[in-house]
Amino acid sequence: MLNLKGKTVLVRGIQSGVHMGILEDRIGAEVELSEVRNIWRWRGANNFTELSAKGVVDDYTRVTAPVDSVIFTDICEIAPCTEEAIKRIKGCKPWQYQN
């Protein structure tokens, strides 16, 4: 098994969706991430694993501003991010709700 603690990863939750952050801890399907961003819409990758390798294209993608820490209880997939993916995802302007 990969030791991803302290690494930037993508996680996919059964109900919580796709998030990027630094893996702080994992016990089964429970994962704690820091510097967490929710990625709820993207272009530039066909699926979750490609997203962790290639990142996104900013024109369509919706990535939230980071929050300090989140504990997820429904994680079904974890993938390490490449430097390219991290740079592209962090480079997205944080999406904010518009009234």
C-alpha positions in Angstrom: 0.0 0.0 0.0 1.2 3.5 -0.8 2.2 5.7 2.1 0.4 8.9 1.1 0.4 10.6 4.5 1.7 14.2 4.1 1.2 14.1 0.3 -1.3 16.1 -1.8 -4.1 13.7 -2.9 -7.5 13.6 -4.5 -10.2 11.8 -2.6 -13.6 10.7 -4.0 -16.4 10.2 -1.5 -19.5 8.2 -2.2 -21.6 11.2 -1.2 -19.1 14.0 -0.6 -17.6 14.2 -4.1 -14.1 15.0 -5.2 -11.6 17.0 -3.0 -7.9 17.8 -3.1 -5.8 18.2 0.0 -2.9 17.0 2.1 -3.6 13.6 3.6 -3.2 13.9 7.4 -4.8 10.6 8.5 -6.8 7.7 7.2 -8.6 4.9 9.0 -10.7 2.8 6.6 -13.1 5.0 4.7 -12.4 7.9 7.1 -9.9 10.5 5.9 -8.6 13.7 7.3 -7.3 16.3 4.8 -5.8 19.7 5.3 -5.8 22.6 2.8 -8.9 21.1 1.3 -10.5 22.2 -2.0 -13.7 20.8 -3.4 -13.6 20.1 -7.1 -17.2 19.8 -8.3 -16.9 20.4 -12.0 -13.9 20.1 -14.3 -12.5 19.9 -17.8 -9.1 18.7 -18.8 -9.4 15.2 -17.5 -11.8 12.3 -18.3 -12.1 10.8 -14.9 -10.9 10.9 -11.3 -7.5 9.2 -11.8 -6.7 11.3 -14.9 -7.7 14.4 -12.8 -5.0 13.4 -10.2 -2.4 13.1 -13.0 -3.2 16.0 -15.4 -5.2 18.5 -13.4 -7.8 20.7 -14.9 -8.5 23.5 -17.5 -9.6 26.6 -15.6 -12.2 28.0 -18.1 -15.0 25.6 -17.0 -13.7 24.1 -13.7 -15.2 24.9 -10.4 -12.8 24.6 -7.4 -13.6 26.2 -4.0 -11.2 28.2 -2.0 -9.2 26.1 0.5 -10.4 25.3 4.0 -8.1 24.4 6.8 -9.3 20.8 7.6 -12.1 18.4 6.8 -12.8 14.8 8.0 -14.6 12.7 5.4 -16.3 9.5 6.4 -17.3 8.1 3.0 -14.1 7.9 0.9 -14.0 5.2 -1.7 -11.0 6.3 -3.7 -7.6 8.1 -3.0 -5.1 9.0 -5.6 -1.8 10.9 -5.3 -1.5 14.1 -7.3 1.3 14.9 -9.7 3.0 18.3 -9.5 1.3 19.3 -12.7 -2.2 18.5 -11.3 -1.5 20.3 -8.1 -0.3 23.4 -10.0 -3.3 23.4 -12.3 -5.9 22.9 -9.6 -4.4 25.4 -7.2 -4.1 27.8 -10.1 -7.9 27.9 -10.6 -9.6 31.0 -9.4 -11.7 30.0 -6.4 -15.3 29.7 -7.4 -17.8 31.7 -5.4 -21.5 31.6 -5.5 -23.0 34.5 -7.4 -26.4 36.0 -6.5 
